[in-house]
Amino acid sequence: MPLFDTSSPLAPLEGEIKEAVLAVLEGGRFILGPNVSAFEREFASYLGVREVVGVANGTEALTVALRALGVGSGDEVVVPSFTFFATAEAVVAAGARPVFCDIDLETFCVTAETVRRALTPRTKAVIAVHLFGNLAPVAEIEALGLPVVEDAAQAAGSYGPGGKAGALGAIAAFSFFPSKNLPCMGDGGAIATDDPALAERARLLRNHGSVDKRAHHLCGYNSRLDELQAAVLRVLLPHLDGWAQGRQRVGERYRESAIGDLVSLPTPAAGARPAWHLYVIRSSEAEPLRGHLEGVGVECRPYYRTPIHRQPAMADYGPFPQLPATEEAAASNLALPMAPTLTDADVAEVERGVLSFFEPVRERNLGAV
């Protein structure tokens, strides 16, 4: 059983995807064409925001979002260390300094308190990562008085009492990498915001700081969502909620299984309905469990074993604070298979694999009593 099943959800849509791609090829418009504009409108409507700006990938969505907020040299941005490297890399690319904060071990997300402890007079913004599809408490963090950039790369389709992931902060970044909840057929990304001024600045930044290829108002990037990818995304977007519900259902089946008696399961944030991009458990036996599960045909994988603040590329941004929850999450996590098409039988197979690993341990412990 694969960790990701990216093909099964798309199989029924293969003909429609091919038609959309062929229409672009026949139309001959490949850069910032009608599909990009239409997808921006459609995704904005889906999220419940006024503006979406398509960009080349999720990493540059973060970088452009920070630049749109005015983040630059001399500024600091608070980020979690337990996340994909791009979250902090984007801060450096924007010319600022990443300052690392800890997470809540139960949700894997930052909290207002972990962010507060990392603030300095130079803090210009906070990146709140909706890690693994869970929701960070954006409103509570905004109450600290700083703009929040949502890193929603793993959370398309997740929602909570305040709305959908990507519509909760000042500005948000999405990735449409092929394994994401809303995928395209290569690299792709988007920025979402309710602020037209931020959107206008983001549109300038994604296209060399220009609107007409003659006057360049900013030093920007060559970071435009591809017309072919936008055409694919327009086919897939109407299915996102159905896939999100499938991910929620699989997460509920994991929680109802006996796995939770043996390992720590992820806790949805208060009021959240996570569209689990990954279903990540924690165990002191994570590595032996991984070997066992793979031996019985269940693919699993640890994530972010080396947190960002301990990556060689970040050495110049220390000294770093103690981040105990980050260190524990990094050492003990293991992602189990997750896809909207997983069946109850699939979850039961994973459950049997986990139980069969722990059964000898339980027998030894009982024998020692």
Secondary structure, DSSP 8 states (H G I E B T S, - for coil): --S---STTTGGGHHHHHHHHHHHHHHT--BS-HHHHHHHHHHHHHHT-SEEEEES-HHHHHHHHHHHTT--TT-EEEEESSS-THHHHHHHHTT-EEEEE---TTTSS--HHHHHTT--TTEEEEEEE-GGG----HHHHHTTTS-EEEE-TT-TT-EETTEETTSSSSEEEEE--TTSSS--SS--EEEEES-HHHHHHHHHHHBTTBSSSS-B-S---B---BHHHHHHHHHHGGGHHHHHHHHHHHHHHHHHSGGGGTSB-----TT-B---SSEEEE-TTHHHHHHHHHHTT---B---SS-GGGSGGGGGG------HHHHHHHHHEEEE---TT--HHHHHHHHHHHHHHHHHHHHHHHHH-
